[in-house]
Amino acid sequence: MVEHVVPDFAIKIVDGELDLTLNGRNAPELHVSREYSNMMKGYKEAKDKSKSQKDAVLFIKQKLDAAKWFIEAIKQRQQTLFVTMSAIMHYQKEYFLTGDERKLKPMILKDIADEIDMDVSTVSRVANSKYVDTPYGTKLIKEFFSESMTNDQGEEVSTREIKKILETVIEEENKRKPLTDEKLATILKEKGYPIARRTVAKYREQLDIPVARLRKKI
């Protein structure tokens, strides 16, 4: 059975700008029942209250306070979700406008936590469990986070960017003479990404791409 993912957010491009919305299930319309508020008012206005009426007032007040606290907590959660995703969206603006994974900037949880002045664990909870609907499909938010390395210009680049380039080089190779990890490392170095052969092997494995001899086609 394929589990259908319901995204928690949606990002659309409207007039060349990014537009973020929170899914309705994360932003339910909650309010305290007017019936209970009126009941409370009626009991309070009664001149000679019996013990049972006084108990009823206390009971209803406790329930109304609990309901108001719950509504406030839900609103706070919605705000946290929205602020976190908004910061991620703006951090990765170039990616969300183009869908080009090479445009994903190196980004760790702390980058976003610092941006919104919240705890790293808060950002982690959102990243690891929430999905966003984008013009390029539904994505788990943690997919936008990536380690970084430095290219030969001394600039920080995302490891996802390097993996994308590695994937492209392998796709375009001569399948009669597939490129070894050593050769791939040389090509990446020529493109400005000086990484070791063992790192190429690690990225290739993470991309589920077999070694050269298993890619050979006669």
N, C-alpha and C positions, 0 to 999 in steps of 0.2 A: 504494500500500500504506500503510495506517495503522499507524504505529508504536505499539505498546502500551507505555505507561509503567508501570513497576513502581515504586510509591512506596518511598522509603527509610525513611520513618517513617509511623506512623499515630497520629492524635489522635482519641480518643473522649471523649464526655462520660459519666462514670460518677457517678451520684448527685450531679449538679450540679457535679462537679469535672472538670478536664481530666486525661486520662490519656494519656501518651506512651509509645509502644513503638518499638523499632528493628526494622526488617525483618530477618528471619532471614538473608538473604543478606549483610547487613552485620554480622551477629553469628554467624558460623559457630562451631561447637564444635570447637576445635582442641586436640590433645594429641600429645605425643611417643609414638611407638610403643613399647609395653612390650617388644616383641621386641628392639629395638635396645638398650634400657636393660639387659635381661638379658644380651644378647650382650657388652656392654661389661663388665658385672659379672663374667661368666664369664672373659673374657680377663684382667681385672685380678686375679682370684683365682688364676689359673694360676701355679704356683710357678716353674717354669723357662720363661720366655717366649722364644720364638724371635724372630728379627728380624721375621719376617712377622706374628707375633702383636702385637709392639710397634707395628709400622706400622698394623695393624688397629685397635688401641686408639686411636692418635692420629687415624686417619681417622674412626672412629666418634665420638670426642669432638668433633672439628671439626664434624661433621654435626649432632650433638645440640645443640651450642652455637648453630649457625646456626638450627636449628629453633626453639630456645627464644627466640632474639632475634626471629625472625619472628612467633612467637605473641605476644610482648610488644608488638611494633609494631602488630599487628592490634588487640590489646586497647586500646592507646593511641588508635588511630584511632577505634574504637567509642566510647570515652569522649569524645573530642573532638566527634564527631558528635552524641552524645546531649546533652552539656552545651550545645552551640551551639543545637540545636533547642529544648531545654528553656527556654533564656533567651528565645528568640524567642517561644515559646508563652506564657510568662508576661508578656512585654512587651505582647503583643497579646491578652491574656486576654479582654477584652470582645468582640473580633471572633470568637475561636474558640468562645465560648459562645453567640453569637447568629448568626453568619454575615452580619451587617450590615456591609458595607464602609465605611459611614460611621463605624464604631467603630474603624477602623484608625488607630492613633496614628502621627504622623510618626516614622519610625524610619530611621536610616542605619546603615551597617555599623559605624561607630565606636561607636554606642550599645551594640551587642551585644558588640563586642570589649572595651570598657571593663568591661562587666558581668561577663564571664567571664575577664578578664585574659589575653586572647590577642591575637594579631596580627590586624589588619584583613584581611590577605590570607587568613588561615585561615577567617574568617567568609565572605569573598567566595567562596572555593572551595565551601563548603557551600551558600551561597545560590544560586550560579549553576548548580550541577549536580545538586542534590538535589530530590526531590519528596516531598510529604507528603500522605497520604490524610486528609481531614478529613470531618466530617459534611456538608460542602457541596461535595464533589468533590475530585479530586486536583489539587494546586496546586504550581507551581514556587515554591520558597521565596523567591526574590527578589521575587515579587509582593507580599510583605508589607512590603517596604521602600519608603519614599516620602519625597519632599522635604516641606518644610513651608512654610506661610506664616502670617501673623498675621491673625486676624479682627479685627473692630472692637472686640472686648472685650480685645484685646491677648493673646489665647491662641493658642498654636501649633496649627494644624490641618493635617491631611494633605491634600496636593493630590488624593489619591484621593477624599477626602470631597467636595471641591469638584466634582470630575469627576462623581461620583455624583449630586450635586444638580443640576448642569448637565444631565446626561442626563435626569433626572426632569422638569425644567422643559420641556425640548424635547419629551419624550414627551407632556406634558400640554398643549402649545400648540395653538392653533387652526390646523389645517393649511391653512385657507384664507388665513390671515394669519400665516405663520411669523415667528418672532422673529428680528430681525437681531442680529448680535453686539453692537451698541451697546445694544440693548434687553435682551439677555441679561445684559450687564455691569451694567445698571441694576438688574435683578431680583436678581442675586446680591448687589449692594451693599445692597439693601433687606433681604436675608436675613442680612446681617452679614459678607459676604465682599467687601471692596472690592478688586476686581481690574480691571485695564485691559482695554479692548476687544481689544487684540492678544493678551492672555493667554487671553481667552475663545476667540478664534479658534484659538490653539495647542492648547488643551485639546479643543476641538470636533474639530479635525483628528486628534488622537491617539485620539479615540473613534470615528473613521471616520464622523462625522456631516457630511453635506454642508451647504453654505451655505443660507441661508433660501430663496432663489428656487428651489433644487432640491428643497426639502422641500415646496413648495406643492402642494396637492391641490385640484382644483376640486370 
